[in-house]
């Protein structure tokens, strides 16, 4: 389980809120895995997380374009890479019917990526947005 308080806090509060929502979804999926939930419940939770993440990235990318964030292309490329990886993991899970694939992705890979992404790209982006919006 990821403690929301362990996530880096950044200068743009809307982004912090979205990150907290994603952590809640990740923790929910971990609970489903731990309790041996039906595949349909797990699949629905994964789809909800994917949809939320895609919307999160799209909204963040729109904001970056609005403020003229100089590293937009690099940040967007990382979002695209992360979404593609998520899709590939879900396909592999469905093909192999192995919950450990999802457990590793949701409980290990994604929390590590999220911490790093927030601490680096999102921190720089949020600082830039905060600076632009302050003027």
N, CA, C and O of each residue as an XYZ file, in Angstrom:
540
protein
N       0.836     -1.192      0.000
C       0.000      0.000      0.000
C       0.878      1.251      0.000
O       1.928      1.305      0.639
N       0.417      2.227     -0.722
C       1.134      3.497     -0.815
C       0.470      4.480      0.140
O      -0.750      4.643      0.120
N       1.261      5.125      0.964
C       0.740      6.184      1.832
C       0.782      7.490      1.042
O       1.835      7.886      0.541
N      -0.355      8.149      0.935
C      -0.423      9.392      0.171
C       0.574     10.408      0.710
O       1.159     11.176     -0.053
N       0.767     10.411      2.025
C       1.701     11.356      2.646
C       3.145     11.130      2.199
O       3.983     12.020      2.339
N       3.439      9.937      1.659
C       4.805      9.648      1.200
C       5.095     10.208     -0.187
O       6.251     10.272     -0.604
N       4.043     10.614     -0.905
C       4.268     11.201     -2.231
C       4.869     12.589     -2.097
O       4.530     13.331     -1.175
N       5.754     12.938     -3.010
C       6.259     14.313     -2.992
C       5.104     15.289     -3.218
O       4.254     15.070     -4.081
N       5.084     16.354     -2.443
C       4.085     17.404     -2.628
C       4.676     18.444     -3.568
O       5.831     18.844     -3.423
N       3.867     18.881     -4.539
C       4.385     19.814     -5.535
C       3.622     21.132     -5.482
O       2.628     21.257     -4.767
N       4.096     22.111     -6.245
C       3.641     23.490     -6.136
C       2.272     23.769     -6.748
O       1.752     24.874     -6.590
N       1.677     22.807     -7.435
C       0.371     23.026     -8.057
C      -0.607     22.024     -7.446
O      -0.544     20.830     -7.740
N      -1.506     22.509     -6.600
C      -2.353     21.645     -5.763
C      -3.244     20.698     -6.563
O      -3.488     19.573     -6.125
N      -3.729     21.122     -7.712
C      -4.566     20.240     -8.526
C      -3.829     18.947     -8.877
O      -4.428     17.872     -8.913
N      -2.540     19.062     -9.132
C      -1.753     17.876     -9.459
C      -1.621     16.966     -8.233
O      -1.679     15.743     -8.363
N      -1.444     17.551     -7.049
C      -1.380     16.749     -5.826
C      -2.676     15.968     -5.622
O      -2.645     14.799     -5.236
N      -3.806     16.609     -5.879
C      -5.112     15.968     -5.715
C      -5.247     14.767     -6.651
O      -5.695     13.698     -6.235
N      -4.860     14.945     -7.905
C      -4.957     13.859     -8.881
C      -4.028     12.705     -8.498
O      -4.394     11.538     -8.640
N      -2.840     13.028     -8.019
C      -1.916     11.976     -7.587
C      -2.520     11.179     -6.426
O      -2.397      9.955     -6.383
N      -3.166     11.865     -5.495
C      -3.793     11.184     -4.353
C      -4.913     10.263     -4.821
O      -5.078      9.166     -4.288
N      -5.684     10.702     -5.816
C      -6.753      9.857     -6.364
C      -6.172      8.587     -6.976
O      -6.730      7.502     -6.811
N      -5.065      8.721     -7.674
C      -4.446      7.546     -8.292
C      -3.906      6.586     -7.243
O      -3.994      5.368     -7.405
N      -3.351      7.128     -6.175
C      -2.860      6.267     -5.096
C      -4.016      5.486     -4.484
O      -3.873      4.302     -4.182
N      -5.157      6.140     -4.300
C      -6.330      5.432     -3.767
C      -6.723      4.278     -4.689
O      -7.066      3.195     -4.215
N      -6.676      4.504     -5.996
C      -7.021      3.450     -6.943
C      -5.993      2.319     -6.913
O      -6.359      1.145     -6.952
N      -4.717      2.670     -6.846
C      -3.672      1.639     -6.757
C      -3.865      0.796     -5.496
O      -3.764     -0.430     -5.543
N      -4.140      1.453     -4.379
C      -4.347      0.731     -3.126
C      -5.586     -0.162     -3.201
O      -5.594     -1.263     -2.650
N      -6.615      0.304     -3.872
C      -7.828     -0.505     -4.053
C      -7.504     -1.777     -4.856
O      -7.959     -2.868     -4.514
N      -6.725     -1.621     -5.908
C      -6.342     -2.782     -6.720
C      -5.503     -3.751     -5.890
O      -5.674     -4.965     -5.995
N      -4.604     -3.226     -5.072
C      -3.802     -4.104     -4.217
C      -4.713     -4.879     -3.255
O      -4.491     -6.065     -3.014
N      -5.720     -4.221     -2.714
C      -6.676     -4.903     -1.828
C      -7.421     -6.002     -2.576
O      -7.617     -7.095     -2.046
N      -7.834     -5.713     -3.805
C      -8.503     -6.732     -4.610
C      -7.594     -7.947     -4.825
O      -8.039     -9.091     -4.734
N      -6.328     -7.683     -5.110
C      -5.369     -8.783     -5.294
C      -5.198     -9.580     -4.004
O      -5.159    -10.810     -4.027
N      -5.097     -8.869     -2.877
C      -4.871     -9.531     -1.588
C      -6.057    -10.368     -1.144
O      -5.890    -11.358     -0.432
N      -7.253     -9.977     -1.559
C      -8.455    -10.694     -1.121
C      -8.930    -11.716     -2.151
O      -9.961    -12.360     -1.959
N      -8.181    -11.866     -3.242
C      -8.550    -12.849     -4.257
C      -9.850    -12.515     -4.968
O     -10.659    -13.397     -5.258
N     -10.040    -11.238     -5.244
C     -11.272    -10.789     -5.892
C     -11.441    -11.435     -7.264
O     -10.480    -11.898     -7.879
N     -12.676    -11.451     -7.718
C     -12.995    -11.986     -9.045
C     -12.253    -11.206    -10.120
O     -11.966    -10.020     -9.961
N     -11.949    -11.887    -11.211
C     -11.246    -11.238    -12.321
C     -12.034    -10.043    -12.859
O     -11.442     -9.050    -13.283
N     -13.360    -10.133    -12.845
C     -14.164     -9.014    -13.361
C     -13.980     -7.762    -12.510
O     -13.915     -6.655    -13.045
N     -13.896     -7.924    -11.198
C     -13.687     -6.770    -10.314
C     -12.294     -6.185    -10.522
O     -12.126     -4.966    -10.566
N     -11.315     -7.043    -10.646
C      -9.942     -6.597    -10.872
C      -9.828     -5.900    -12.226
O      -9.199     -4.848    -12.336
N     -10.427     -6.478    -13.239
C     -10.395     -5.886    -14.573
C     -11.058     -4.509    -14.572
O     -10.537     -3.568    -15.170
N     -12.201     -4.390    -13.904
C     -12.904     -3.100    -13.835
C     -12.053     -2.050    -13.115
O     -12.008     -0.893    -13.532
N     -11.385     -2.452    -12.043
C     -10.538     -1.517    -11.297
C      -9.334     -1.086    -12.136
O      -8.934      0.078    -12.098
N      -8.765     -2.010    -12.884
C      -7.634     -1.673    -13.762
C      -8.080     -0.730    -14.875
O      -7.380      0.232    -15.192
N      -9.229     -0.998    -15.461
C      -9.758     -0.113    -16.511
C     -10.022      1.278    -15.949
O      -9.734      2.277    -16.608
N     -10.567      1.351    -14.740
C     -10.829      2.648    -14.105
C      -9.523      3.403    -13.868
O      -9.451      4.612    -14.090
N      -8.497      2.691    -13.418
C      -7.195      3.332    -13.210
C      -6.609      3.807    -14.529
O      -6.057      4.904    -14.606
N      -6.726      2.990    -15.565
C      -6.202      3.392    -16.870
C      -6.925      4.645    -17.362
O      -6.283      5.588    -17.825
N      -8.251      4.661    -17.267
C      -9.028      5.819    -17.702
C      -8.633      7.057    -16.908
O      -8.436      8.129    -17.479
N      -8.518      6.908    -15.589
C      -8.140      8.039    -14.734
C      -6.750      8.547    -15.104
O      -6.528      9.755    -15.190
N      -5.827      7.636    -15.319
C      -4.454      8.022    -15.662
C      -4.412      8.732    -17.011
O      -3.724      9.741    -17.170
N      -5.143      8.206    -17.967
C      -5.187      8.843    -19.291
C      -5.767     10.255    -19.194
O      -5.248     11.179    -19.822
N      -6.824     10.430    -18.422
C      -7.418     11.761    -18.234
C      -6.465     12.681    -17.475
O      -6.324     13.856    -17.814
N      -5.820     12.142    -16.457
C      -4.831     12.891    -15.681
C      -3.746     13.434    -16.612
O      -3.425     14.622    -16.575
N      -3.192     12.569    -17.434
C      -2.131     12.982    -18.347
C      -2.644     14.003    -19.358
O      -1.966     14.993    -19.633
N      -3.832     13.775    -19.913
C      -4.384     14.708    -20.908
C      -4.602     16.087    -20.296
O      -4.284     17.100    -20.919
N      -5.138     16.132    -19.087
C      -5.359     17.423    -18.420
C      -4.043     18.125    -18.118
O      -3.919     19.337    -18.295
N      -3.067     17.357    -17.663
C      -1.750     17.927    -17.364
C      -1.091     18.449    -18.647
O      -0.473     19.513    -18.647
N      -1.227     17.699    -19.722
C      -0.642     18.114    -21.002
C      -1.321     19.380    -21.523
O      -0.652     20.258    -22.068
N      -2.633     19.483    -21.364
C      -3.353     20.696    -21.766
C      -2.850     21.896    -20.965
O      -2.627     22.970    -21.523
N      -2.675     21.712    -19.680
C      -2.164     22.779    -18.822
C      -0.752     23.191    -19.244
O      -0.430     24.379    -19.281
N       0.086     22.202    -19.560
C       1.452     22.515    -20.002
C       1.432     23.334    -21.290
O       2.217     24.269    -21.446
N       0.529     22.981    -22.217
C       0.428     23.746    -23.471
C      -0.065     25.169    -23.202
O       0.427     26.125    -23.801
N      -1.037     25.302    -22.299
C      -1.599     26.620    -21.986
C      -0.548     27.580    -21.442
O      -0.556     28.767    -21.768
N       0.354     27.067    -20.615
C       1.364     27.945    -20.004
C       2.666     27.974    -20.796
O       3.607     28.665    -20.406
N       2.734     27.238    -21.895
C       3.946     27.230    -22.711
C       5.124     26.560    -22.034
O       6.252     27.047    -22.115
N       4.869     25.444    -21.365
C       5.933     24.735    -20.655
C       6.997     24.263    -21.644
O       6.683     23.517    -22.572
N       8.247     24.684    -21.465
C       9.298     24.380    -22.453
C       9.594     22.881    -22.646
O       9.967     22.469    -23.744
N       9.435     22.077    -21.611
C       9.760     20.650    -21.720
C       8.508     19.802    -21.974
O       8.469     18.622    -21.629
N       7.500     20.412    -22.575
C       6.240     19.723    -22.838
C       6.443     18.399    -23.581
O       5.940     17.362    -23.148
N       7.173     18.433    -24.690
C       7.333     17.231    -25.523
C       7.965     16.082    -24.737
O       7.545     14.933    -24.873
N       8.962     16.385    -23.923
C       9.632     15.344    -23.139
C       8.670     14.767    -22.093
O       8.600     13.553    -21.904
N       7.934     15.651    -21.421
C       7.009     15.206    -20.384
C       5.881     14.371    -21.013
O       5.510     13.325    -20.481
N       5.347     14.834    -22.135
C       4.283     14.102    -22.823
C       4.783     12.736    -23.293
O       4.054     11.748    -23.210
N       6.008     12.677    -23.779
C       6.570     11.405    -24.231
C       6.627     10.387    -23.084
O       6.400      9.195    -23.291
N       6.929     10.864    -21.894
C       6.965      9.963    -20.736
C       5.553      9.498    -20.381
O       5.356      8.338    -20.021
N       4.581     10.388    -20.479
C       3.186      9.983    -20.267
C       2.787      8.901    -21.272
O       2.197      7.886    -20.901
N       3.112      9.125    -22.535
C       2.769      8.160    -23.586
C       3.429      6.811    -23.319
O       2.801      5.765    -23.480
N       4.685      6.839    -22.914
C       5.415      5.608    -22.611
C       4.742      4.862    -21.458
O       4.571      3.645    -21.516
N       4.365      5.592    -20.419
C       3.739      4.971    -19.241
C       2.381      4.360    -19.604
O       2.066      3.257    -19.157
N       1.582      5.056    -20.401
C       0.282      4.517    -20.811
C       0.452      3.274    -21.682
O      -0.290      2.303    -21.528
N       1.416      3.297    -22.586
C       1.679      2.125    -23.431
C       2.108      0.931    -22.585
O       1.674     -0.196    -22.820
N       2.961      1.189    -21.603
C       3.408      0.110    -20.722
C       2.216     -0.475    -19.963
O       2.095     -1.694    -19.844
N       1.345      0.381    -19.454
C       0.157     -0.070    -18.725
C      -0.688     -0.982    -19.621
O      -1.125     -2.049    -19.188
N      -0.914     -0.565    -20.852
C      -1.698     -1.380    -21.790
C      -1.038     -2.728    -22.050
O      -1.712     -3.757    -22.083
N       0.271     -2.722    -22.233
C       0.991     -3.977    -22.477
C       0.898     -4.921    -21.279
O       0.721     -6.127    -21.449
N       1.016     -4.376    -20.078
C       0.908     -5.201    -18.872
C      -0.491     -5.798    -18.762
O      -0.642     -6.972    -18.425
N      -1.512     -4.994    -19.045
C      -2.886     -5.527    -18.979
C      -3.104     -6.631    -20.019
O      -3.767     -7.629    -19.735
N      -2.551     -6.455    -21.215
C      -2.684     -7.496    -22.240
C      -1.979     -8.778    -21.809
O      -2.514     -9.875    -21.967
N      -0.769     -8.627    -21.260
C      -0.030     -9.808    -20.804
C      -0.787    -10.508    -19.683
O      -0.864    -11.737    -19.666
N      -1.349     -9.743    -18.743
C      -2.129    -10.316    -17.640
C      -3.322    -11.098    -18.182
O      -3.593    -12.213    -17.737
N      -4.028    -10.517    -19.133
C      -5.203    -11.200    -19.703
C      -4.783    -12.460    -20.473
O      -5.451    -13.491    -20.393
N      -3.694    -12.372    -21.202
C      -3.237    -13.525    -21.998
C      -2.718    -14.666    -21.125
O      -2.979    -15.836    -21.406
N      -1.998    -14.330    -20.088
C      -1.371    -15.359    -19.255
C      -2.207    -15.730    -18.038
O      -1.948    -16.739    -17.383
N      -3.230    -14.892    -17.734
C      -4.094    -15.134    -16.575
C      -3.276    -15.335    -15.303
O      -3.490    -16.284    -14.550
N      -2.341    -14.425    -15.084
C      -1.428    -14.505    -13.944
C      -1.495    -13.188    -13.169
O      -0.996    -12.161    -13.630
N      -2.120    -13.230    -11.979
C      -2.281    -12.015    -11.178
C      -0.946    -11.435    -10.706
O      -0.870    -10.255    -10.365
N       0.106    -12.257    -10.685
C       1.413    -11.738    -10.256
C       1.926    -10.670    -11.220
O       2.684     -9.787    -10.819
N       1.521    -10.743    -12.473
C       1.909     -9.717    -13.454
C       1.348     -8.371    -13.014
O       2.053     -7.362    -13.019
N       0.076     -8.366    -12.634
C      -0.561     -7.122    -12.173
C      -0.012     -6.719    -10.810
O       0.253     -5.540    -10.574
N       0.158     -7.674     -9.921
C       0.677     -7.353     -8.583
C       2.042     -6.661     -8.691
O       2.278     -5.655     -8.022
N       2.919     -7.182     -9.510
C       4.245     -6.574     -9.660
C       4.132     -5.165    -10.239
O       4.810     -4.243     -9.787
N       3.276     -5.011    -11.237
C       3.123     -3.704    -11.882
C       2.485     -2.683    -10.941
O       2.956     -1.550    -10.852
N       1.424     -3.072    -10.243
C       0.663     -2.155     -9.389
C       1.364     -1.898     -8.055
O       1.332     -0.777     -7.547
N       1.986     -2.905     -7.496
C       2.543     -2.793     -6.145
C       4.032     -2.455     -6.115
O       4.543     -2.021     -5.083
N       4.736     -2.648     -7.235
C       6.180     -2.389     -7.259
C       6.531     -1.339     -8.320
O       7.020     -0.255     -8.002
N       6.276     -1.679     -9.572
C       6.713     -0.801    -10.670
C       6.044      0.569    -10.642
O       6.723      1.593    -10.724
N       4.721      0.593    -10.527
C       4.004      1.861    -10.597
C       4.336      2.779     -9.419
O       4.578      3.965     -9.643
N       4.360      2.291     -8.177
C       4.735      3.199     -7.079
C       6.134      3.800     -7.248
O       6.350      4.976     -6.956
N       7.083      2.983     -7.722
C       8.434      3.513     -7.951
C       8.418      4.579     -9.043
O       9.026      5.639     -8.896
N       7.719      4.289    -10.138
C       7.635      5.241    -11.234
C       6.941      6.521    -10.781
O       7.399      7.624    -11.081
N       5.839      6.368    -10.060
C       5.072      7.532     -9.612
C       5.915      8.442     -8.724
O       5.926      9.659     -8.905
N       6.615      7.850     -7.772
C       7.497      8.647     -6.896
C       8.522      9.415     -7.723
O       8.713     10.615     -7.524
N       9.179      8.722     -8.650
C      10.222      9.357     -9.448
C       9.644     10.422    -10.375
O      10.210     11.507    -10.511
N       8.519     10.112    -11.009
C       7.915     11.052    -11.955
C       7.469     12.326    -11.242
O       7.684     13.430    -11.744
N       6.854     12.175    -10.079
C       6.420     13.357     -9.321
C       7.634     14.155     -8.855
O       7.650     15.382     -8.958
N       8.652     13.461     -8.343
C       9.827     14.153     -7.799
C      10.640     14.867     -8.871
O      11.376     15.806     -8.566
N      10.516     14.437    -10.116
C      11.318     15.055    -11.180
C      10.430     15.863    -12.116
O      10.295     17.074    -11.945
N       9.830     15.217    -13.089
C       9.082     15.923    -14.129
C       7.914     16.750    -13.584
O       7.740     17.906    -13.971
N       7.111     16.161    -12.687
C       5.958     16.901    -12.185
C       6.367     18.068    -11.294
O       5.698     19.102    -11.285
N       7.448     17.915    -10.551
C       7.910     19.016     -9.703
C       8.324     20.205    -10.560
O       7.938     21.341    -10.280
N       9.097     19.950    -11.588
C       9.539     21.021    -12.480
C       8.334     21.657    -13.178
O       8.240     22.881    -13.281
N       7.426     20.824    -13.650
C       6.231     21.312    -14.339
C       5.380     22.159    -13.399
O       4.957     23.255    -13.765
N       5.129     21.661    -12.195
C       4.296     22.388    -11.225
C       4.936     23.709    -10.831
O       4.229     24.705    -10.680
N       6.244     23.749    -10.661
C       6.930     25.003    -10.327
C       6.740     26.019    -11.447
O       6.491     27.196    -11.187
N       6.858     25.564    -12.690
C       6.685     26.452    -13.841
C       5.243     26.968    -13.895
O       5.019     28.165    -14.077
N       4.273     26.073    -13.737
C       2.870     26.477    -13.764
C       2.569     27.478    -12.662
O       1.915     28.493    -12.901
N       3.041     27.196    -11.465
C       2.813     28.090    -10.317
C       3.411     29.467    -10.583
O       2.805     30.490    -10.261
N       4.595     29.484    -11.168
C       5.267     30.753    -11.472
C       4.453     31.538    -12.502
O       4.239     32.738    -12.328
N       3.999     30.884    -13.568
C       3.224     31.552    -14.622
C       1.888     32.047    -14.068
O       1.482     33.176    -14.346
N       1.211     31.218    -13.293
C      -0.105     31.594    -12.782
C      -0.025     32.684    -11.726
O      -1.010     33.379    -11.480
N       1.146     32.845    -11.093
C       1.326     33.891    -10.077
C       1.434     35.271    -10.714
O       1.250     36.289    -10.046
N       1.734     35.298    -12.017
C       1.917     36.599    -12.690
C       0.695     37.038    -13.428
O       0.694     38.106    -14.040
